[in-house]
């Protein structure tokens, strides 16, 4: 994953700008991974966002440790 980009449409009210419709991960090789809210919902809830943050944090920590172990000769 390269980084984080946040896009807003500024013509909306500030309350509507805080809502998230989709989350897209773009990888350096051109692949994308898109998360959308559950069926029947237009936006992610705050709980959804916190859970996704927890999952991404855990996955990135695991990947960083695997990369570090590979550089150190493995376990």
C-alpha positions as CSV (number, residue, x, y, z in Angstrom):
1,X,0.0,0.0,0.0
2,X,1.4,3.4,-1.0
3,X,-0.3,5.8,1.4
4,X,-3.6,7.4,2.3
5,X,-5.6,9.8,0.2
6,X,-8.8,11.4,1.5
7,X,-11.1,13.1,-1.0
8,X,-14.0,15.4,-0.2
9,X,-16.6,17.2,-2.1
10,X,-16.6,20.7,-0.6
11,X,-20.0,21.8,-1.9
12,X,-21.7,19.7,0.8
13,X,-22.4,20.8,4.4
14,X,-19.8,20.0,7.0
15,X,-22.0,17.2,8.6
16,X,-22.2,15.4,5.2
17,X,-18.5,15.7,4.7
18,X,-17.9,13.5,7.7
19,X,-19.7,10.5,6.1
20,X,-17.7,7.9,4.3
21,X,-19.2,6.1,1.2
22,X,-16.3,3.9,0.3
23,X,-12.7,3.1,1.2
24,X,-10.3,2.2,-1.6
25,X,-6.8,0.7,-1.1
26,X,-4.5,1.3,-4.1
27,X,-1.4,-0.9,-4.4
28,X,1.8,0.1,-6.2
29,X,1.2,-2.7,-8.8
30,X,-2.2,-1.1,-9.8
31,X,-4.5,-3.4,-7.9
32,X,-7.3,-1.9,-5.8
33,X,-9.3,-3.2,-2.9
34,X,-12.6,-1.4,-2.3
35,X,-14.7,-1.5,0.9
36,X,-18.3,-0.4,0.8
37,X,-21.0,-0.2,3.6
38,X,-23.2,-3.1,4.3
39,X,-26.1,-3.7,2.0
40,X,-28.9,-1.2,2.4
41,X,-26.6,1.5,4.0
42,X,-25.2,4.5,2.1
43,X,-22.4,5.3,4.6
44,X,-20.1,3.6,7.0
45,X,-20.9,4.0,10.7
46,X,-18.3,5.1,13.2
47,X,-18.2,1.6,14.6
48,X,-17.5,0.2,11.0
49,X,-14.6,2.7,10.7
50,X,-13.1,1.8,14.0
51,X,-13.3,-1.9,13.2
52,X,-11.7,-1.4,9.8
53,X,-8.9,0.7,11.4
54,X,-8.2,-2.1,13.9
55,X,-8.1,-4.7,11.1
56,X,-5.8,-2.6,8.9
57,X,-3.5,-1.7,11.8
58,X,-3.2,-5.4,12.8
59,X,-2.5,-6.5,9.2
60,X,0.1,-3.8,8.6
61,X,1.9,-4.7,11.9
62,X,2.0,-8.3,10.8
63,X,3.3,-7.4,7.4
64,X,6.0,-5.1,8.9
65,X,7.2,-7.9,11.2
66,X,7.3,-10.4,8.4
67,X,9.3,-8.0,6.3
68,X,11.7,-7.4,9.2
69,X,12.1,-11.1,9.8
70,X,12.9,-11.6,6.1
71,X,15.7,-9.0,6.3
72,X,17.1,-10.5,9.4
73,X,17.4,-14.0,7.9
74,X,14.0,-15.3,9.1
75,X,13.1,-17.3,12.2
